[in-house]
């Protein structure tokens, strides 16, 4: 990577004289305590230097009768899967799509979308998938940045087509039944697109190139504007081998239930490429029907599933799941939204009580490292922790100001820095100017990613998030960590969910506001509930941890990734009550407790 001198530098104990005389075993950059959970490196599988298409084809070309995809009542064999990829690739070539062109898609995980992903790879182009539910302005911004050769649309077609008008895509291909040629005469149907390549010869299969962008995914806009993340073919393949080298048995004959949308890194890489590369069958379902999660599990009986915290809540509340046997599961990975400890424990206990003890664990990742970095079930699991780094990943905790490595196992809190072969090539387009915000370099000029998350690491290498990136705030000079407060609030039996934010305030600097989700019938007794939460916080946290206002609501706003929409919540000022119920404390009372008068 160019421009290393411009990047911030972290100081690892592995290289630093500052730590001379200290116990070297106290620093993760030297001891790597998490590697105890994995086999010796000599037994690891290497990541292939191939395009994502070639990696999947080479691993499955001798097993064409096996099932690649299940969608509703239909099954798609690997033979039919590759045949459809070839058909789409020929039609892409007819459209003039070639090396490094961008193919955008506003789609969810259907067989057509999965085949398009690999057909795009086969011709050497770049796949960029957007959420079809995005606003017109969001869609236009992503199309302007991607400048796609063609755009494929299904769900939400009318809106996407409107966004694409004016030359933002050279060709628009519609899979939608709502296609209206009278209104959008520049659009062609998917059937016409496929027919266009029927008489074309076989297109040349693109060769691997280290700097080729296999896919562009967009970061969640929960804390700011979405950024395009450029992910290489090697990043995808390295993720596939990381799971296997970590002991998670993805294999032919098993199933993965894909409840994640294609337009997030976790969905396109971990829920599609990882299982397909190892010949595992993917069950594709509607990613927006979280309320059907229990039905999906019990109907298809997968061995593997990645899911978000909302999926877990619906599962625990499902009547059908009450007496169900989930012993068919081998891995249930959840996380990604700062899950409260009480909720993590409830998930662990649920599976233990339903014949699947040890299969569940929290995970952690970010789009910039192709979504997955940590996971922990079985021995690696510790309630409230996000597990340990996957094989060939490294993690250290550094001081927030000096960037010097802190010891692990001593409850030292600092910024989590990660090193992984799945790291992005950089941000796309104008967002590339922000590469320096996320990339850091050590004294050996190795690239690390600054997660921005405040974490700690225990003696065995398990990592715990103290607070998520950008969410901390300062009230009357005191640092407030929302996730810590949310963990305590979540122990109250009437609280379904909570999000704490700091809103700008002239006297306090930031005012702590706790957004509390309760059942509708509890809104009549919120004053009592606020008093109980005050007492709970006072009993469990430092005296300066005070809530200025409680906003009680019956549901939390979420992003399309299933995470609390922190940006929207942050924008809702304390004076903007709407239909919500607010309990506000006296500033003078808070000042008195904190001694700031």
For each residue, the residues with C-beta under 8 A, 3 or more apart:
1: 4 426 439 447
2:
3: 6 7
4: 1 7 441 445 447
5:
6: 3 436
7: 3 4 436 439 440 441 447
8: 403 436 440 441 450
9: 403 440 441 442 443
10: 396 398 403 404 405 417 440 441 442 448
11: 15 16 18 398 402 403 404 405 442 443
12: 15 16 27 29 396 405 442 443
13: 16 19 22 24 26 27 29 30 405
14: 27 29 30 442
15: 11 12 442 443 444
16: 11 12 13 19 404 405 443
17: 20
18: 11 404
19: 13 16 22 24 27 405
20: 17
21:
22: 13 19 26 27 407
23: 26 407
24: 13 19 27 30 31
25: 30 31
26: 13 22 23 31 407 408 409 410
27: 12 13 14 19 22 24 30 31 396 405 407 408
28: 31 32 33 34 394 395 396 397 405 408 457 461
29: 12 13 14 32 394 396 405
30: 13 14 24 25 27
31: 24 25 26 27 28 408
32: 28 29 35 394 461
33: 28 36 408 409 457 459 460 461
34: 28 37 38 388 389 395 460 461 462
35: 32 38 461
36: 33 460 461
37: 34 246 247 379 380 388 461
38: 34 35 245 246 247 391
39: 43 44 245 247
40: 43
41: 44
42:
43: 39 40
44: 39 41 241 245 391 392
45: 241 244 245
46: 241
47: 234 237 238 240 241 421
48: 54 55 58 237
49: 208 210 234 237
50: 54 55 58 208 233 237
51: 54 55 121 122 124 206 207 208 212 214 233
52: 55 56 117 118 121 214 233 236 237 273
53: 56 57 85 118 119 121 122 205 206
54: 48 50 51 57 58 121 205 208
55: 48 50 51 52 58 59 233 236 237 240 277
56: 52 53 59 60 118 273 276 277
57: 53 54 60 61 82
58: 48 50 54 55 61
59: 55 56 277 278 279
60: 56 57 63 64 66 68 78 82 276 279
61: 57 58 64 82
62:
63: 60 66 78 252 279
64: 60 61 77 78 79 82
65: 77 78 79
66: 60 63 77 78 252 253 279 281
67: 70 75 76 77 78 281
68: 60 76 77 78 80 81 276 281 282
69: 75 76 81 111 114 281 282 283 284
70: 67 74 75 76 255 281 282 283 284 300
71: 74 76 110 111 283 284
72:
73:
74: 70 71 111
75: 67 69 70
76: 67 68 69 70 71 80 81 84 111
77: 64 65 66 67 68 80 81
78: 60 63 64 65 66 67 68 81 82 279
79: 64 65 82 83
80: 68 76 77 83 84
81: 68 69 76 77 78 84 85 115
82: 57 60 61 64 78 79 85 86
83: 79 80 86 87
84: 76 80 81 87 88 111 115
85: 53 81 82 88 89 115 118 119 122
86: 82 83 89 90 119 122 202
87: 83 84 90 91 194 197 198
88: 84 85 91 92 115 116 119 194 197
89: 85 86 92 93 119 122 123 197 203
90: 86 87 93 94 197 198 200 201 202 203
91: 87 88 94 95 193 194 196 197 200
92: 88 89 95 97 103 119 120 123 125 150 197 203
93: 89 90 96 97 98 123 197 200 203
94: 90 91 196 197 200
95: 91 92 149 150 170 171 193 196
96: 93 101 149
97: 92 93 101 103 120 123 125 149 150
98: 93 101 123 124 125
99: 123 124 125 206
100: 124 125 126 212 213
101: 96 97 98 125 126 148 149
102: 125 126 128 146 147 148 149 216
103: 92 97 116 120 125 126 127 128 148 149 150 151 152
104: 128 129 130 142 143 146 148 150 151 152 169
105: 113 116 127 128 129 130 151 152 153 262 263
106: 129 130 131 132 134 139 151 152 153 154 155 156 157 160 263
107: 110 112 113 116 129 132 152 153 154 155 175 262 263
108: 113 132 154 155 261 262 263 286 287 288
109: 113 114 258 260 261 262 267 271 272 284 287
110: 71 107 113 114 154 284
111: 69 71 74 76 84 114 115 284
112: 107 115 116 154 175 190
113: 105 107 108 109 110 116 117 129 152 154 262
114: 69 109 110 111 117 118 262 272 282 284
115: 81 84 85 88 111 112 118 119
116: 88 103 105 107 112 113 119 120 127 152
117: 52 113 114 120 121 127 129 215 262 268 272
118: 52 53 56 85 114 115 121 122
119: 53 85 86 88 89 92 115 116 122 123
120: 92 97 103 116 117 123 125 126 127
121: 51 52 53 54 117 118 124 125 127 206 214 233
122: 51 53 85 86 89 118 119 203 205 206
123: 89 92 93 97 98 99 119 120 203 204 206
124: 51 98 99 100 121 206 207 212
125: 92 97 98 99 100 101 102 103 120 121 149
126: 100 101 102 103 120 212 213 214 215 216
127: 103 105 116 117 120 121 214 215 216 268
128: 102 103 104 105 142 146 148 215 216 217 228
129: 104 105 106 107 113 117 215 217 262 263 268
130: 104 105 106 134 139 142 143 218 263
131: 106 134 218 261 263 560
132: 106 107 108 153 154 155 156 157 159 160
133: 155 156 560
134: 106 130 131 138 139 142 560
135: 138 139
136: 139 140 159 162 163
137: 140 141
138: 134 135 141 142 221 226
139: 106 130 134 135 136 142 143 159 160 163 164
140: 136 137 143 144 163 168
141: 137 138 144 145
142: 104 128 130 134 138 139 145 146 218 226 228
143: 104 130 139 140 146 147 148 151 163 164 168 169
144: 140 141 147 168
145: 141 142 228 428 429 430 431
146: 102 104 128 142 143 216 228 428 429
147: 102 143 144 168
148: 101 102 103 104 128 143 151 168 169 170
149: 95 96 97 101 102 103 125 169 170 171
150: 92 95 97 103 104 169 170 171 172 173
151: 103 104 105 106 143 148 160 164 168 169 171 172 173
152: 103 104 105 106 107 113 116 172 173 175 190
153: 105 106 107 132 156 157 160 161 164 172 173 174 175 176
154: 106 107 108 110 112 113 132 157 174 175 176
155: 106 107 108 132 133 176
156: 106 132 133 153 159 160
157: 106 132 153 154 160 161 174 175 176 178 179
158: 161 162 176 178 180
159: 132 136 139 156 162 163
160: 106 132 139 151 153 156 157 163 164
161: 153 157 158 164 165 172 174 183 184 187
162: 136 158 159 165
163: 136 139 140 143 159 160 168
164: 139 143 151 153 160 161 168 169 172
165: 161 162 168 184 186
166:
167: 170
168: 140 143 144 147 148 151 163 164 165
169: 104 143 148 149 150 151 164 172
170: 95 148 149 150 167
171: 95 149 150 151 188
172: 150 151 152 153 161 164 169 184 186 187 188
173: 150 151 152 153 187 188 189 190 193
174: 153 154 157 161 179 184 187 188 189 190
175: 107 112 152 153 154 157 190
176: 153 154 155 157 158 179
177:
178: 157 158
179: 157 174 176 184 187 189
180: 158 183 184
181: 184 185 187
182: 185
183: 161 180
184: 161 165 172 174 179 180 181 187
185: 181 182
186: 165 172
187: 161 172 173 174 179 181 184
188: 171 172 173 174 192 193
189: 173 174 179 192 193
190: 112 152 173 174 175 193 194
191: 194 195
192: 188 189 195 196
193: 91 95 173 188 189 190 196 197
194: 87 88 91 190 191 197 198
195: 191 192 198
196: 91 94 95 192 193 200
197: 87 88 89 90 91 92 93 94 193 194 200
198: 87 90 194 195
199:
200: 90 91 93 94 196 197 203
201: 90
202: 86 90
203: 89 90 92 93 122 123 200
204: 123
205: 53 54 122
206: 51 53 99 121 122 123 124 212
207: 51 124
208: 49 50 51 54 212 233
209: 212
210: 49 232 234
211: 232 425
212: 51 100 124 126 206 208 209 232 233
213: 100 126 216 230 231 232 425 428
214: 51 52 121 126 127 231 232 233 235 236
215: 117 126 127 128 129 231 236 268 269
216: 102 126 127 128 146 213 228 229 230 231 428
217: 128 129 228 229 231 263 264 265 268 367
218: 130 131 142 226 227 228 229 263 367
219: 226 227 229 366 367 368
220: 223 226 264 367 559 560 561 563
221: 138 224 225 226 559 567
222: 559 561 563 564 565 566 567
223: 220 469 470 471 566 567
224: 221 470 567
225: 221
226: 138 142 218 219 220 221
227: 218 219 427 428 431 434
228: 128 142 145 146 216 217 218 427 428 429 431
229: 216 217 218 219 265 367 368 424 427 428
230: 213 216 424 425 426 427 428
231: 213 214 215 216 217 235 236 265 269 370 424 425
232: 210 211 212 213 214 235 236 424 425
233: 50 51 52 55 121 208 212 214 236 237
234: 47 49 210 237 238 421
235: 214 231 232 238 239 269 370 421 422 423 424 425
236: 52 55 214 215 231 232 233 239 240 269 273 370 422
237: 47 48 49 50 52 55 233 234 240 241 273 277
238: 47 234 235 241 242 392 420 421 422
239: 235 236 242 243 269 270 273 274 370 371 372 422
240: 47 55 236 237 243 244 250 273 274 277 278
241: 44 45 46 47 237 238 244 245 391
242: 238 239 245 246 372 390 391 392 393 420 421 422
243: 239 240 246 248 250 270 274 372 390
244: 45 240 241 247 248 249 250 278
245: 38 39 44 45 241 242 390 391 392
246: 37 38 242 243 375 390 391
247: 37 38 39 244
248: 243 244 304 330 331 375
249: 244 254 330
250: 240 243 244 254 256 274 275 278 280 304
251: 254 278 279 280
252: 63 66 278 279 280
253: 66 279 280 281
254: 249 250 251 275 280 281 302 303 304 330
255: 70 280 281 282 283 300 301 302 303 304
256: 250 271 274 275 280 281 282 283 302 303 304 305 306
257: 283 285 296 297 300 302 304 305
258: 109 267 271 272 282 283 284 285 287
259: 271 285 287 290 293 296 305 306 307 311
260: 109 264 266 267 270 271 287 306 307 308
261: 108 109 131 264 267 287 288 560 561
262: 105 107 108 109 113 114 117 129 267 268 272
263: 105 106 107 108 129 130 131 217 218 267 268 560
264: 217 220 260 261 267 268 367 371 561
265: 217 229 231 268 269 270 365 367 370 371
266: 260 269 270 271 306 336 365 371 372
267: 109 258 260 261 262 263 264 270 271 272 287
268: 117 127 129 215 217 262 263 264 265 271 272 273
269: 215 231 235 236 239 265 266 272 273 274 370 371 372
270: 239 243 260 265 266 267 273 274 306 370 371 372
271: 109 256 258 259 260 266 267 268 274 275 282 306
272: 109 114 117 258 262 267 268 269 275 276 282
273: 52 56 236 237 239 240 268 269 270 276 277
274: 239 240 243 250 256 269 270 271 277 278
275: 250 254 256 271 272 278 280 281 282 304
276: 56 60 68 272 273 279 280 282
277: 55 56 59 237 240 273 274
278: 59 240 244 250 251 252 274 275
279: 59 60 63 66 78 251 252 253 276
280: 250 251 252 253 254 255 256 275 276 304
281: 66 67 68 69 70 253 254 255 256 275
282: 68 69 70 114 255 256 258 271 272 275 276
283: 69 70 71 255 256 257 258 296 300 302
284: 69 70 71 109 110 111 114 258
285: 257 258 259 289 292 296 300
286: 108 289 292
287: 108 109 258 259 260 261 267
288: 108 261
289: 285 286 292 293
290: 259 293 308 310 311 314 562
291: 314
292: 285 286 289 295 296
293: 259 289 290 296 297 307 311 314 315 318
294: 297 298 314 315 318 320 321 324
295: 292 298 299 318 320
296: 257 259 283 285 292 293 299 300
297: 257 293 294 300 301 302 305 315 321 326 329
298: 294 295 301 320 321 324
299: 295 296
300: 70 255 257 283 285 296 297
301: 255 297 298 328
302: 254 255 256 257 283 297 305 328 329
303: 254 255 256 328 329 330 331
304: 248 250 254 255 256 257 275 280 329 330 331
305: 256 257 259 297 302 329 331 332 333
306: 256 259 260 266 270 271 333 334 363
307: 259 260 293 311 312 332 333 334
308: 260 290 311 312 334 335 336 337 561 562 563
309: 312 313 334 335 336 337 339 343 562
310: 290 313 314 558 562
311: 259 290 293 307 308 314 315 334 562
312: 307 308 309 315 316 334 343 347 350
313: 309 310 316 317 343 496
314: 290 291 293 294 310 311 317 318
315: 293 294 297 311 312 318 321 350
316: 312 313 321 346 347 350
317: 313 314
318: 293 294 295 314 315 321 322
319: 322
320: 294 295 298 324
321: 294 297 298 315 316 318 324 326 354
322: 318 319
323:
324: 294 298 320 321 354
325: 328 354 355
326: 297 321 329 351 354 355 356 359
327: 354 355 356
328: 301 302 303 325
329: 297 302 303 304 305 326 332 351 356 359
330: 248 249 254 303 304 359
331: 248 303 304 305 359 377
332: 305 307 329 351 356 359 360 361 377
333: 305 306 307 361 362 363 372 375 377
334: 306 307 308 309 311 312 339 347 360 361 362 363
335: 308 309 339 362 363 364 386
336: 266 308 309 363 364 365 561 562 563
337: 308 309 562 563 564
338: 465 467 468 471 482 483 486
339: 309 334 335 343 344 362
340: 343 344 483 486 487 489 490 498
341: 344 345 383 384 487 490
342: 345 346 487 490 491
343: 309 312 313 339 340 346 347 490
344: 339 340 341 347 348 362 383 384
345: 341 342 348 349 383 384
346: 316 342 343 349 350
347: 312 316 334 343 344 350 351 360
348: 344 345 351 352 360 381 383
349: 345 346 352 353
350: 312 315 316 346 347 353 354 360
351: 326 329 332 347 348 354 356 357 358 359 360
352: 348 349 356 357 358
353: 349 350
354: 321 324 325 326 327 350 351
355: 325 326 327
356: 326 327 329 332 351 352 359 360
357: 351 352
358: 351 352 377 378 381
359: 326 329 330 331 332 351 356 377 378
360: 332 334 347 348 350 351 356 377 381
361: 332 333 334 375 376 377 378 380 381 387
362: 333 334 335 339 344 374 375 376 381 385 386 387
363: 306 333 334 335 336 372 374 375 376 386 387
364: 335 336 372 373 374 375 386 387 463 465
365: 265 266 336 369 370 371 372 373 374
366: 219 369 371 373 449 451
367: 217 218 219 220 229 264 265 370 371 424
368: 219 229 423 424 438 449
369: 365 366 372 373 418 420 422 423 424 449
370: 231 235 236 239 265 269 270 365 367 422 423 424
371: 239 264 265 266 269 270 365 366 367
372: 239 242 243 266 269 270 333 363 364 365 369 375 390 422
373: 364 365 366 369 389 390 393 395 418 420 422
374: 362 363 364 365 386 387 388 389 390 393 395 463
375: 246 248 333 361 362 363 364 372 380 386 387 388 390
376: 361 362 363 380 381 382 385 386 387 388 462
377: 331 332 333 358 359 360 361 380 381 387
378: 358 359 361 381
379: 37
380: 37 361 375 376 377 387 388 462
381: 348 358 360 361 362 376 377 378 385 387
382: 376 385 458 462
383: 341 344 345 348
384: 341 344 345 464 487
385: 362 376 381 382 458 462 463 464
386: 335 362 363 364 374 375 376 462 463 464 465
387: 361 362 363 364 374 375 376 377 380 381 462 463
388: 34 37 374 375 376 380 460 461 462 463
389: 34 373 374 393 394 395 418 420 461 463
390: 242 243 245 246 372 373 374 375 393 420
391: 38 44 241 242 245 246
392: 44 238 242 245 420 421
393: 242 373 374 389 390 418 419 420
394: 28 29 32 389 418 419 420
395: 28 34 373 374 389 416 417 418 419 457 461 463
396: 10 12 27 28 29 405 406 416 417
397: 28 405 406 408 412 413 414 415 416 417 455 456 457
398: 10 11 402 403 404 405 406 414 415 417
399: 402 403 404 406 414 415
400: 414 415 454
401:
402: 11 398 399
403: 8 9 10 11 398 399 415 440
404: 10 11 16 18 398 399
405: 10 11 12 13 16 19 27 28 29 396 397 398
406: 396 397 398 399 410 412 413 414
407: 22 23 26 27 410 412
408: 26 27 28 31 33 397 412 457 458 459 461
409: 26 33 457 458 459
410: 26 406 407
411: 456
412: 397 406 407 408 456
413: 397 406 454 455 456 466
414: 397 398 399 400 406 454 455 456
415: 397 398 399 400 403 450 451 452 453 454 455
416: 395 396 397 451 453 454 455 463 465
417: 10 395 396 397 398 440 448 449 450 451
418: 369 373 389 393 394 395 448 449 451
419: 393 394 395 423 446 447 448 449
420: 238 242 369 373 389 390 392 393 394 423 449
421: 47 234 235 238 242 392
422: 235 236 238 239 242 369 370 372 373
423: 235 368 369 370 419 420 447 449
424: 229 230 231 232 235 367 368 369 370 427
425: 211 213 230 231 232 235
426: 1 230 432 435 439
427: 227 228 229 230 424 431 432 433 434 435
428: 145 146 213 216 227 228 229 230 431 432
429: 145 146 228 432
430: 145 433
431: 145 227 228 427 428 434
432: 426 427 428 429 435
433: 427 430 436
434: 227 427 431 437 438
435: 426 427 432 438 439
436: 6 7 8 433 439
437: 434 450
438: 368 434 435 449 450
439: 1 7 426 435 436 447 448 449 450
440: 7 8 9 10 403 417 447 448 449 450
441: 4 7 8 9 10 445 446 447 448
442: 9 10 11 12 14 15 445 446 448
443: 9 11 12 15 16
444: 15
445: 4 441 442
446: 419 441 442
447: 1 4 7 419 423 439 440 441
448: 10 417 418 419 439 440 441 442
449: 366 368 369 417 418 419 420 423 438 439 440
450: 8 415 417 437 438 439 440
451: 366 415 416 417 418 455 469
452: 415 468 469 470
453: 415 416 465 466 467 468 469
454: 400 413 414 415 416 465 466 467 472 481
455: 397 413 414 415 416 451 463 464 465 466
456: 397 411 412 413 414 463 464 466
457: 28 33 395 397 408 409 461 462 463 464
458: 382 385 408 409 461 462 463 464
459: 33 408 409
460: 33 34 36 388
461: 28 32 33 34 35 36 37 388 389 395 408 457 458
462: 34 376 380 382 385 386 387 388 457 458
463: 364 374 385 386 387 388 389 395 416 455 456 457 458
464: 384 385 386 455 456 457 458
465: 338 364 386 416 453 454 455 468 483
466: 413 453 454 455 456 481 483 484
467: 338 453 454 471 472 481 482 483 484
468: 338 452 453 465 471 482 483
469: 223 451 452 453
470: 223 224 452
471: 223 338 467 468 481 482 483 501 566
472: 454 467 479 480 481 482 502
473: 479 480 482 501 502 509 510 512
474: 477 478 479 480 502 509 510
475: 478 480 502 508 509 510 511 512 544 546 548
476: 508 509 544 590 591 594 596
477: 474 509 596
478: 474 475 544 545 594
479: 472 473 474
480: 472 473 474 475 485 500 502 510 512 545
481: 454 466 467 471 472 484 485
482: 338 467 468 471 472 473 485 486 499 500 501 502
483: 338 340 465 466 467 468 471 486 487
484: 466 467 481 487 488 541 545
485: 480 481 482 488 489 498 500 512 514 537 541 545 547
486: 338 340 482 483 489 490 498 499 500
487: 340 341 342 384 483 484 490 491
488: 484 485 491 536 537 540 541
489: 340 485 486 492 495 498 500 514 516 533 536 537
490: 340 341 342 343 486 487 495 497 498
491: 342 487 488 495 536
492: 489 495 529 532 533 536
493:
494: 518 519 522 529
495: 489 490 491 492 498 516 517 518 533
496: 313 517 518 519
497: 490 516 517 556 564
498: 340 485 486 489 490 495 514 515 516 517
499: 482 486 514 515 556 564 566 569
500: 480 482 485 486 489 512 513 514 515 547
501: 471 473 482 512 513 515 566 569 570
502: 472 473 474 475 480 482 510 511 512 513
503: 510 511 513 570 573 574
504: 510 511
505: 508 509 510 511 548
506:
507: 587
508: 475 476 505 511 548 587 590
509: 473 474 475 476 477 505
510: 473 474 475 480 502 503 504 505
511: 475 502 503 504 505 508 548 549 574
512: 473 475 480 485 500 501 502 546 547 548 549
513: 500 501 502 503 547 548 549 550 551 574
514: 485 489 498 499 500 533 547 549 550 551
515: 498 499 500 501 551 553 556 569
516: 489 495 497 498 529 533 550 551 552 553
517: 495 496 497 498 553 554 555 556
518: 494 495 496 522 523 526 529 552 553 554
519: 494 496 522 554
520: 523 554
521: 524
522: 494 518 519 525 526 529 552
523: 518 520 526 552 554 581
524: 521
525: 522 528 529
526: 518 522 523 529 530 550 552 581 583
527: 530 531 583
528: 525 531 532
529: 492 494 516 518 522 525 526 532 533 550 552
530: 526 527 533 534 547 550 583
531: 527 528 534 535
532: 492 528 529 535 536
533: 489 492 495 514 516 529 530 536 537 547 550
534: 530 531 537 538 547
535: 531 532 538 539
536: 488 489 491 492 532 533 539 540
537: 485 488 489 533 534 540 541 545 546 547
538: 534 535 541 543
539: 535 536
540: 488 536 537
541: 484 485 488 537 538 545
542: 545
543: 538 593 594
544: 475 476 478 593 594
545: 478 480 484 485 537 541 542
546: 475 512 537 585 590 593 594
547: 485 500 512 513 514 530 533 534 537 550 585
548: 475 505 508 511 512 513 574 584 585 587 590
549: 511 512 513 514 574 582 583 584 585
550: 513 514 516 526 529 530 533 547 582 583 584
551: 513 514 515 516 572 574 580 581 582
552: 516 518 522 523 526 529 580 581 582 583
553: 515 516 517 518 556 580 581
554: 517 518 519 520 523
555: 517
556: 497 499 515 517 553 564 565 569
557: 564 565 568 569
558: 310 562 563 564 565
559: 220 221 222 562 563 564 565
560: 131 133 134 220 261 263
561: 220 222 261 264 308 336
562: 290 308 309 310 311 336 337 558 559
563: 220 222 308 336 337 558 559 566
564: 222 337 497 499 556 557 558 559 569
565: 222 556 557 558 559 568 569
566: 222 223 471 499 501 563 569 570
567: 221 222 223 224 570 571
568: 557 565 571 572
569: 499 501 515 556 557 564 565 566 572
570: 501 503 566 567
571: 567 568
572: 551 568 569 576 578
573: 503 576
574: 503 511 513 548 549 551 582 584
575:
576: 572 573
577: 580 582
578: 572
579:
580: 551 552 553 577
581: 523 526 551 552 553
582: 549 550 551 552 574 577
583: 526 527 530 549 550 552
584: 548 549 550 574
585: 546 547 548 549 589 590
586: 589 590
587: 507 508 548 590 591
588: 591 592 597
589: 585 586 592 593
590: 476 508 546 548 585 586 587 593 594
591: 476 587 588 594 595 596 597
592: 588 589 595 597
593: 543 544 546 589 590
594: 476 478 543 544 546 590 591
595: 591 592
596: 476 477 591
597: 588 591 592
